[in-house]
Amino acid sequence: MPDIRTWPSPHVTHIGLVLERVRQQAGIEPTALADVMGVDDAYMASVLKGISFPPRRFILRYARSCGADARVLMKIWEDERERRLPSTDNPHDGGHASSAETAGRSNE
């Protein structure tokens, strides 16, 4: 059974975990990657740790810098971005509609 203390926090971005794995597979050090991309080392670290959610342009440059498939990374980024955007459909759900609620609305 996995040790739940090693599971990512619910506040950690999924894209950050994916980007960290891509970086490892590419064999590029975070500081070198930050230099190639023209971003601050601290910002790169916060993205890779899942603390910061990067913009679309960052993902495209990241994919190019690591030799990764930009379409795959963008799909992951877009999916997470959609989940992060508050829903305004139901004021009682705290701004977040469940996928079941959303699916149900499409049939109405």
N, C-alpha and C positions, 0 to 999 in steps of 0.2 A: 504494500500500500504506500503511495507517495506521501511524503512528509508535507502536510499542508502549510507548514511555515515557509516552504520554498516556493509556494504558488505565488504568482504575481498578485499584487494588490488590485482590487477592483478599479482603482483609480489610475492604474498603469495602462498606457495605450497599447493596443495590440500591434499597431504598426511599428512601434518602437521595438518590440520584441522581434518582429519579423526583420526589421532593418538590421538589428544587431546580429541576427543569424546570417543574413546576407553578407554583412561585413566580415564575419568570421570565415565564411566559406570562400570569400574573395581573398582572404589573407592580408587584409589591409588594416594597419593600426588606426585607431580612431583619430589621433592627432594628424596623421598623414592624410586621412580622408577629409578632415576638416580643412586642411591646407588646400587640397585639390579643389574642393568645393567652394572655397572662399568664405567659410563660416568660422565663427569663434569656437575654440575647443570646448568651452563650457556649454555652448548651445548644442554642439554635436553630442556631448555626453548626456545632456538632458533629453534629447530626442531618443538616443539609443537606450536609455534607462526607462523610457516610456513616460517621462515626466512632462515633456512638451509635445504637443501635436503639431507636426510640421506642415507648412503650406504645400500646395500642389507642385510648385516649381522646385522645391527642395527634393521631392520624391523623384522627379524626372532627372534632376542632376545627380542624385544619389545612384539611381539605376545606371546611368551612363558611366559614372565613376567606378562602380563595382562590377560592371559588365553583366548586370542583371536585366531581366525582362521587365521593361517599364510598364507594359500592359498589366502584368500580374500585380506589381506593386501598386499601380494606380487603382486597380480593382479593390485591393485590400484597403487602401486609403479611402476610397469613395464609400465603401461599405461602413467603415468606422465613422467617417464624417457624417453619414446619414443617421447613424445611431446616436451621435453626439448632439445633433441638432434637436432642439426642443420642438415637440409637436404642439400646435396651437388648436388642434381639433377638439380636445376634451379638457376643459379647464379644471376638472376634478382629478386628472391623472398626474398632476404635478408636472405637466408639460411633456410627458412621455407616454405615448400610446404603445400598447403591447402589439406584437406582430399579429396576434390573433384578432385584436380589435381592428387593426388596420385591414387585415384580410377580410374581416366581416363587413367592413364599410364598403369595400369594393363590390360586394354582392348586393348592396341595398339599392 
